[in-house]
Amino acid sequence: MYFDRFDICEAYFLALSHCHGGQWSREYARLCKLGQYFRPAPSLSVDTLSDNARVIYDNACARMLSGAA
């Protein structure tokens, strides 16, 4: 895994979209804040992520689903 801002934004956009706990959750608030400066392509999905972004996505989802986020 290496630092790439675009990979991080894509991975976190998807992770926050898939793992938030509802409209009043902290993850949903982060997703809204991310949406202020990042507009993903309509075709963005887990399958279109780069290998680096996929690792970031998997780690983010694991943290959010375990409650450590």
N, C-alpha and C positions, 0 to 999 in steps of 0.2 A: 504494500500500500504506500502510495506517495501523495504529496500535497498537490492538488489541482482544484482550484476554486470552482470550476465548472462541474467537475465530478461531484464535489461536495454538495453544491446546490441541487443538482439533479437527484442525487441519492437521498438527501434530506427531504426534498420536496415529496418524493414518493414515500419515504419512510413515515413522515409526518401525516401524509394523506391516508396511509394504510393503517397506522397504529395509534391514531389519536383516540382519546376517550370521550369524545363528544364535544359539542360546541363550547362548553365551559371549561374544557381541560387546558392544561398548560401547553400540551402539544399542539392543540388547535390554534392557540394564540401565537405560537411560534410559526405555524404554517401561514397564518395571515400576515405576520410580519415579513416572512420570507417572500410571500407573494407581492409585497410592495416593490421589490427590486429584482425579482426573478420571474420571468415569464417563460415557462417551458414550452417546447414544441408540442403540438397536439398529439404527435406520435410517441411521446415519451412513455415508456413502460419499463418494467423490470427487465424485460427481454432486450431492450435497446440500450441498456446501460453498458458502459465499458467495463472491463474486468476490475479496474480500480474502483469505479463507482459502485459496482456490485458488492465488493468487500465492505465499503463504507455503508451501503444500504443494509447489508446483513447485520453488521455490528450495531448500527443505529436501531434497527428493529429489535434486536435482542435486548438492548438496553431499555428501550421503551416498554417492551412487553414484560420485562422483569421488574419494572417499577423504579429502575435506577436513574432514569432520565431527569 
